[in-house]
Amino acid sequence: MSVSSFSTSILRFLSMLFQKFCCKVHRFQGNSHPSTRKKQKKYSWSKISMSEKKIIRAAVIGCGQRGKYVTNNLLNDSAGGVKIAAVYDPDPERMKDVMEFWKSPDTKPCSGMEEAVNAEGVEWVMIFSPNAFHKEGILTAFKAGKHVFSEKPLATTVEDCQEIYEAQKKYGKLFMTGFVLRYSKLYRKAKEILSSGMLGQLYSIDANENIAPAHGGYIMTNWRRYTKYAGPHILEKCCHDIDLLNWFVGSLPSKIASFASLDFFVPENEHYFHEFPPKTFDSWVDPHRSKENAFLSEKDLKDNRVAIMLYRNGVKVQFQATMSNAIPERRMYFSCAEGTMRLELYSSELSYKRIGEDMVTIHYGADGHGGGDNFIMKELYECMTTGAEPKSSGLEGLESAVTALMIDKASIEEKVLDVEPVWAKLNR
């Protein structure tokens, strides 16, 4: 090829590229025309100006660790869409601490529940007080025409649970119970698998919640060690698991038997406090915990329990809970007609297998109750802004609390308890 021919070919090639480039530029400029851009405008909460987004004003009752951090998640998730208008806790220092933590200097510290609930502009009340005081805060809020989010459990007696549930129906306000594990991807996946029918009929569940020594030591040295404030451990701590079991089974227990006792955290075992490494039982920080260690502290709580339940639909459930374990575990094992599933929260792992097929194992993030702490606040914010009904309402709170209280009653009376008369009184 001559030099002139080569040059001509190069020029043709460059001309072709230039034409394609101009065509693309034309298309790009056409799509960026102001009239087109207006149609393509998209919004996200992070980009909506505060003048376009309604501000939800809430009051917080109870400023312990749970209230402090859960409320902070809500404030972060709402990106300025929620303001804490008022707060109440009997300890003024706790109110000061949470206001600083939330970076909320305009929040009004109040001298009582009613003052906080009736603070200017409050639409929602968030209850984080000790369990025995839930009813007072919830009813105060309902009577004032406010919507409510309450930490679990619903209350510490069957009568209080019923009164709360009836009040919700009477006043017609939105009510969300803090069953955070329902919002974990781990448990949602388990519910999805069971509901799909891929494992066949569910026959039984073997479940437990066995906590670490530091966790048990924490409970045995703060207000939760007294049933008059917290209710029994099966209610205060394990109501999450009971709620999940009711949800997975899709029914309510008809008969319950249980055995429980205080065997480990007793004065006779105080030598363990000194024999095991430092901070084995008291590494969890709480300025309000008792001065005595977990073995010597005053308490009326049981530290180990087993329960068996027969549900109305024939599913059998076994549940175990202990308060000092070298290997902490929160596990469920599902036996079904065509397959098996097991899950464990601490490892955030779920496995399932159909008979004759390979096992499938899924790993999830392990932060904040399996990620549930964030998801539950996202749903709460959605309920606040849209008026949508929460997935975990007062009804679920009622059913979980009553089941837990009947488990405790069965162990006290040392007999197989027929729960149907209780459900009948509650119209369940």
C-alpha positions as CSV (number, residue, x, y, z in Angstrom):
1,M,0.0,0.0,0.0
2,S,1.3,3.5,-0.9
3,V,1.7,6.2,1.6
4,S,-1.1,8.2,0.1
5,S,-3.5,5.2,0.1
6,F,-2.6,4.5,3.8
7,S,-3.2,8.2,4.7
8,T,-6.6,8.1,2.9
9,S,-7.7,5.0,4.9
10,I,-6.7,6.6,8.2
11,L,-8.7,9.7,7.4
12,R,-11.8,7.6,6.5
13,F,-11.4,5.7,9.8
14,L,-11.1,8.9,11.9
15,S,-14.1,10.5,10.1
16,M,-16.2,7.4,10.9
17,L,-15.2,7.6,14.6
18,F,-16.0,11.3,14.7
19,Q,-19.5,10.8,13.3
20,K,-20.3,8.1,15.9
21,F,-19.0,10.3,18.6
22,C,-21.2,13.2,17.4
23,C,-24.2,10.9,17.3
24,K,-23.6,9.8,21.0
25,V,-23.1,13.4,22.1
26,H,-26.4,14.4,20.4
27,R,-28.3,11.6,22.2
28,F,-26.7,12.5,25.5
29,Q,-27.6,16.1,25.1
30,G,-31.1,15.2,24.1
31,N,-31.6,13.2,27.3
32,S,-30.3,16.0,29.4
33,H,-32.8,18.5,28.1
34,P,-34.5,20.3,31.0
35,S,-37.9,19.0,30.1
36,T,-36.6,15.4,30.1
37,R,-34.7,15.9,33.4
38,K,-37.9,17.1,35.1
39,K,-39.6,13.8,34.2
40,Q,-36.7,11.7,35.5
41,K,-36.4,13.5,38.9
42,K,-36.1,11.0,41.7
43,Y,-36.3,11.5,45.4
44,S,-34.6,9.8,48.4
45,W,-35.1,10.6,52.1
46,S,-31.6,11.8,52.3
47,K,-32.2,14.4,49.5
48,I,-35.6,15.6,50.5
49,S,-35.4,19.0,52.2
50,M,-36.8,19.3,55.7
51,S,-39.6,21.5,54.3
52,E,-40.8,18.6,52.1
53,K,-40.7,15.9,54.9
54,K,-43.1,15.8,57.8
55,I,-41.3,15.8,61.2
56,I,-42.6,13.2,63.6
57,R,-42.4,14.3,67.3
58,A,-42.0,11.5,69.8
59,A,-41.7,11.2,73.6
60,V,-39.4,8.6,75.2
61,I,-40.2,6.9,78.6
62,G,-37.2,5.2,80.2
63,C,-33.6,6.1,79.4
64,G,-31.7,2.8,80.1
65,Q,-29.3,1.3,77.6
66,R,-32.0,-0.2,75.4
67,G,-33.9,3.0,75.1
68,K,-30.8,5.0,74.5
69,Y,-29.5,2.9,71.5
70,V,-32.8,1.9,69.9
71,T,-34.0,5.5,69.8
72,N,-30.6,6.5,68.3
73,N,-31.2,4.0,65.5
74,L,-34.5,5.6,64.8
75,L,-33.1,9.1,64.7
76,N,-30.4,7.9,62.3
77,D,-32.7,6.0,60.1
78,S,-35.2,8.9,59.8
79,A,-32.4,11.3,58.7
80,G,-34.0,14.1,60.6
81,G,-37.6,12.9,60.2
82,V,-38.1,12.2,63.9
83,K,-37.5,14.6,66.8
84,I,-37.5,13.6,70.4
85,A,-39.7,16.3,71.9
86,A,-39.7,15.0,75.5
87,V,-38.1,12.4,77.7
88,Y,-38.9,11.0,81.1
89,D,-36.8,8.8,83.5
90,P,-36.8,8.9,87.3
91,D,-33.0,9.4,87.1
92,P,-32.2,13.0,85.9
93,E,-28.6,12.0,85.0
94,R,-29.9,9.4,82.6
95,M,-32.1,11.9,80.8
96,K,-29.1,14.2,80.5
97,D,-27.0,11.4,79.2
98,V,-29.4,10.3,76.4
99,M,-30.0,13.9,75.3
100,E,-26.3,14.4,74.9
101,F,-25.9,11.0,73.1
102,W,-28.8,11.8,70.7
103,K,-27.4,15.3,70.1
104,S,-30.9,16.5,71.0
105,P,-30.5,19.6,73.3
106,D,-34.0,20.8,72.5
107,T,-35.6,17.7,74.0
108,K,-37.6,18.6,77.1
109,P,-36.7,16.6,80.3
110,C,-39.9,15.9,82.2
111,S,-40.8,15.1,85.8
112,G,-43.4,12.4,85.0
113,M,-44.9,10.2,82.3
114,E,-47.9,12.4,81.7
115,E,-45.9,15.5,81.2
116,A,-43.7,13.7,78.6
117,V,-46.7,12.1,76.8
118,N,-48.6,15.4,76.6
119,A,-45.6,17.5,75.5
120,E,-46.3,19.8,72.6
121,G,-46.7,18.1,69.2
122,V,-46.0,14.5,70.4
123,E,-47.6,11.9,68.2
124,W,-45.7,8.8,69.2
125,V,-44.6,7.5,72.7
126,M,-41.7,5.1,73.0
127,I,-41.7,3.0,76.2
128,F,-38.4,1.6,77.5
129,S,-39.2,1.5,81.3
130,P,-38.9,-1.7,83.4
131,N,-41.5,-4.3,82.3
132,A,-43.8,-3.8,85.3
133,F,-44.3,-0.2,84.3
134,H,-45.1,-0.8,80.7
135,K,-48.9,-0.8,81.3
136,E,-48.8,2.6,83.0
137,G,-46.9,4.3,80.1
138,I,-48.9,2.6,77.4
139,L,-52.3,3.4,78.8
140,T,-51.3,7.0,79.5
141,A,-50.3,7.3,75.9
142,F,-53.4,5.7,74.5
143,K,-55.7,7.9,76.7
144,A,-53.9,11.0,75.4
145,G,-54.5,9.9,71.8
146,K,-50.9,8.8,71.0
147,H,-49.5,5.9,69.0
148,V,-47.1,3.6,70.9
149,F,-43.9,1.6,70.5
150,S,-43.2,-0.5,73.6
151,E,-40.2,-2.7,74.3
152,K,-41.0,-6.3,75.0
153,P,-42.5,-7.9,77.0
154,L,-46.0,-6.4,76.8
155,A,-46.5,-6.6,80.6
156,T,-45.8,-8.9,83.6
157,T,-49.3,-10.2,84.3
158,V,-52.0,-11.7,82.2
159,E,-54.5,-9.1,83.5
160,D,-52.2,-6.2,82.5
161,C,-51.6,-7.7,79.0
162,Q,-55.4,-8.0,78.5
163,E,-56.0,-4.4,79.7
164,I,-53.4,-3.1,77.3
165,Y,-54.8,-5.1,74.4
166,E,-58.3,-3.9,75.1
167,A,-57.2,-0.3,75.3
168,Q,-55.5,-0.5,72.0
169,K,-58.7,-1.7,70.4
170,K,-60.8,0.9,72.2
171,Y,-58.6,3.9,71.3
172,G,-57.7,2.7,67.8
173,K,-54.1,3.8,67.9
174,L,-51.1,2.1,66.2
175,F,-49.1,-0.1,68.6
176,M,-45.8,-1.8,67.9
177,T,-44.2,-4.3,70.2
178,G,-40.4,-4.5,70.2
179,F,-40.0,-8.1,69.0
180,V,-36.7,-7.3,67.2
181,L,-35.9,-10.9,66.2
182,R,-38.9,-11.0,63.9
183,Y,-37.0,-8.4,61.8
184,S,-33.7,-10.4,61.6
185,K,-33.0,-11.8,58.1
186,L,-32.1,-15.1,59.8
187,Y,-35.6,-15.7,61.2
188,R,-37.4,-14.2,58.3
189,K,-35.7,-16.7,56.0
190,A,-36.8,-19.5,58.4
191,K,-40.4,-18.3,58.3
192,E,-40.2,-18.1,54.5
193,I,-38.9,-21.7,54.2
194,L,-41.6,-23.1,56.6
195,S,-44.4,-21.2,54.8
196,S,-43.3,-22.4,51.4
197,G,-44.0,-26.0,52.3
198,M,-40.7,-27.2,50.9
199,L,-39.9,-29.2,54.0
200,G,-43.4,-30.6,54.4
201,Q,-45.5,-30.7,57.5
202,L,-43.9,-29.3,60.7
203,Y,-43.9,-31.8,63.5
204,S,-41.7,-30.4,66.3
205,I,-39.2,-27.7,67.3
206,D,-36.3,-28.0,69.7
207,A,-35.2,-24.5,70.8
208,N,-33.0,-22.9,73.4
209,E,-31.6,-19.6,74.7
210,N,-28.4,-20.3,76.7
211,I,-26.6,-17.1,77.6
212,A,-23.0,-16.4,78.5
213,P,-21.8,-16.0,82.2
214,A,-21.4,-12.3,81.8
215,H,-24.9,-11.9,80.5
216,G,-26.4,-14.0,83.3
217,G,-24.3,-12.1,85.8
218,Y,-25.6,-8.8,84.4
219,I,-29.2,-9.9,84.8
220,M,-28.6,-11.2,88.3
221,T,-27.2,-7.8,89.5
222,N,-29.7,-5.3,87.9
223,W,-33.5,-4.8,88.2
224,R,-34.2,-7.8,86.1
225,R,-33.3,-10.1,89.0
226,Y,-36.6,-9.1,90.7
227,T,-39.8,-10.6,89.2
228,K,-41.9,-7.7,90.7
229,Y,-40.1,-5.4,88.1
230,A,-39.2,-7.8,85.2
231,G,-41.4,-10.8,85.6
232,P,-39.8,-14.3,85.3
233,H,-36.8,-14.8,83.1
234,I,-38.8,-16.8,80.6
235,L,-40.9,-13.6,80.1
236,E,-38.3,-10.9,80.4
237,K,-35.6,-12.5,78.2
238,C,-37.2,-15.4,76.4
239,C,-40.4,-13.7,75.2
240,H,-38.5,-13.1,71.9
241,D,-38.1,-16.8,71.4
242,I,-41.7,-17.6,72.5
243,D,-43.0,-15.0,70.0
244,L,-40.9,-16.7,67.3
245,L,-42.2,-20.1,68.2
246,N,-45.8,-19.0,68.1
247,W,-45.0,-17.3,64.7
248,F,-43.3,-20.3,63.2
249,V,-45.9,-22.8,64.4
250,G,-48.8,-20.5,63.4
251,S,-50.9,-21.5,66.4
252,L,-51.0,-21.2,70.2
253,P,-50.0,-23.7,72.8
254,S,-52.9,-25.7,74.3
255,K,-50.9,-27.6,77.0
256,I,-47.7,-26.7,78.8
257,A,-45.4,-28.3,81.3
258,S,-42.2,-26.8,82.7
259,F,-39.5,-27.2,85.4
260,A,-37.3,-24.4,86.7
261,S,-35.0,-23.6,89.6
262,L,-32.3,-21.4,90.9
263,D,-29.2,-23.6,91.0
264,F,-26.1,-21.8,89.8
265,F,-26.2,-18.1,90.9
266,V,-26.5,-19.0,94.6
267,P,-24.2,-18.2,97.6
268,E,-22.9,-21.7,97.7
269,N,-21.3,-21.2,94.3
270,E,-19.7,-17.9,95.1
271,H,-16.3,-19.5,94.8
272,Y,-16.7,-19.5,91.0
273,F,-16.6,-15.7,91.0
274,H,-13.0,-15.9,92.2
275,E,-11.9,-19.1,90.5
276,F,-12.8,-18.1,86.9
277,P,-10.9,-15.3,85.1
278,P,-11.6,-11.7,86.2
279,K,-14.8,-10.2,84.7
280,T,-16.3,-13.6,83.8
281,F,-19.5,-12.6,85.5
282,D,-19.4,-8.8,85.7
283,S,-17.9,-7.5,82.4
284,W,-21.1,-5.8,81.3
285,V,-21.1,-2.2,82.5
286,D,-24.2,-0.9,84.4
287,P,-23.8,1.9,87.0
288,H,-27.1,0.8,88.5
289,R,-26.2,-2.8,89.2
290,S,-25.9,-4.1,92.7
291,K,-22.7,-3.9,94.7
292,E,-22.8,-7.7,95.4
293,N,-21.7,-10.1,92.8
294,A,-24.2,-12.3,90.9
295,F,-23.9,-15.1,93.4
296,L,-24.6,-13.0,96.5
297,S,-27.1,-10.6,95.2
298,E,-30.7,-10.7,96.3
299,K,-32.9,-12.2,93.7
300,D,-36.1,-14.3,93.1
301,L,-35.3,-15.4,89.5
302,K,-34.8,-19.0,88.2
303,D,-31.5,-19.5,86.3
304,N,-32.4,-22.7,84.4
305,R,-35.6,-24.0,82.9
306,V,-37.0,-26.5,80.5
307,A,-40.5,-26.4,79.0
308,I,-42.6,-28.5,76.6
309,M,-45.6,-27.3,74.8
310,L,-48.3,-28.9,72.7
311,Y,-49.8,-26.5,70.2
312,R,-53.4,-26.6,69.0
313,N,-52.3,-27.8,65.5
314,G,-50.4,-30.7,67.0
315,V,-46.9,-29.3,66.8
316,K,-44.7,-30.2,69.8
317,V,-42.1,-27.7,71.1
318,Q,-39.3,-28.1,73.6
319,F,-37.6,-25.0,75.0
320,Q,-34.6,-24.7,77.3
321,A,-33.0,-21.6,78.9
322,T,-30.0,-21.3,81.2
323,M,-28.0,-18.3,82.4
324,S,-24.3,-19.2,82.5
325,N,-22.8,-21.1,79.6
326,A,-19.3,-21.6,78.3
327,I,-20.8,-22.0,74.8
328,P,-23.7,-19.5,74.4
329,E,-26.4,-20.6,72.0
330,R,-29.7,-19.5,70.7
331,R,-30.8,-22.4,68.4
332,M,-33.9,-23.8,66.8
333,Y,-34.2,-27.2,65.2
334,F,-37.2,-27.9,63.0
335,S,-38.3,-31.5,62.3
336,C,-40.6,-31.7,59.3
337,A,-42.1,-34.5,57.1
338,E,-39.9,-33.9,54.1
339,G,-36.8,-32.2,55.5
340,T,-35.1,-30.5,58.4
341,M,-34.0,-27.0,59.2
342,R,-31.7,-25.6,62.0
343,L,-30.6,-22.1,62.8
344,E,-28.4,-20.4,65.4
345,L,-28.4,-16.7,66.2
346,Y,-24.8,-16.2,67.5
347,S,-23.3,-17.7,64.4
348,S,-26.1,-16.2,62.3
349,E,-26.3,-19.4,60.3
350,L,-29.3,-21.3,58.8
351,S,-29.1,-24.7,57.2
352,Y,-31.9,-26.7,55.7
353,K,-32.1,-30.1,53.8
354,R,-34.8,-32.0,52.0
355,I,-34.6,-35.8,52.3
356,G,-32.4,-37.1,49.4
357,E,-31.1,-33.6,48.5
358,D,-28.0,-31.6,49.4
359,M,-27.9,-29.3,52.4
360,V,-28.1,-25.6,51.9
361,T,-26.3,-23.3,54.4
362,I,-26.8,-19.5,54.6
363,H,-24.8,-17.1,56.6
364,Y,-26.1,-13.7,57.8
365,G,-24.7,-10.7,59.5
366,A,-24.5,-11.1,63.3
367,D,-24.9,-7.4,64.4
368,G,-27.7,-6.1,66.6
369,H,-29.9,-9.1,67.2
370,G,-29.1,-10.5,63.7
371,G,-29.6,-7.1,62.1
372,G,-33.1,-6.8,63.6
373,D,-32.3,-3.7,65.6
374,N,-31.9,-1.7,62.4
375,F,-34.8,-3.2,60.5
376,I,-37.4,-2.8,63.3
377,M,-36.6,0.9,63.5
378,K,-37.0,1.2,59.7
379,E,-40.4,-0.3,59.9
380,L,-41.3,1.9,62.9
381,Y,-40.4,5.0,60.9
382,E,-42.5,3.7,58.0
383,C,-45.5,3.2,60.3
384,M,-45.0,6.7,61.7
385,T,-45.0,8.3,58.3
386,T,-47.6,6.2,56.4
387,G,-49.9,4.9,59.1
388,A,-49.2,1.3,58.2
389,E,-50.0,-1.4,60.7
390,P,-46.9,-2.8,62.4
391,K,-46.1,-6.5,61.7
392,S,-45.5,-7.0,65.4
393,S,-48.5,-5.5,67.3
394,G,-50.2,-5.7,70.6
395,L,-51.7,-9.0,69.7
396,E,-48.4,-10.7,69.2
397,G,-47.2,-9.1,72.5
398,L,-50.2,-10.5,74.3
399,E,-49.8,-14.0,72.9
400,S,-46.1,-14.2,73.7
401,A,-46.4,-12.8,77.2
402,V,-49.3,-15.0,78.1
403,T,-47.5,-18.1,76.8
404,A,-44.4,-17.2,78.9
405,L,-46.4,-16.6,82.0
406,M,-48.2,-19.9,81.6
407,I,-44.9,-21.7,81.2
408,D,-43.8,-20.1,84.6
409,K,-47.1,-21.0,86.2
410,A,-46.8,-24.6,85.0
411,S,-43.4,-24.9,86.8
412,I,-44.8,-23.3,90.0
413,E,-47.8,-25.6,90.1
414,E,-45.7,-28.6,88.9
415,K,-48.4,-29.9,86.6
416,V,-49.3,-30.0,82.9
417,L,-51.3,-26.8,82.4
418,D,-54.4,-26.6,80.2
419,V,-54.0,-23.1,78.7
420,E,-57.4,-23.2,76.8
421,P,-59.4,-21.6,79.6
422,V,-56.9,-18.7,79.6
423,W,-57.1,-18.2,75.8
424,A,-60.9,-18.4,76.0
425,K,-61.0,-15.4,78.5
426,L,-58.8,-13.5,76.1
427,N,-60.9,-14.5,73.0
428,R,-58.0,-16.2,71.4
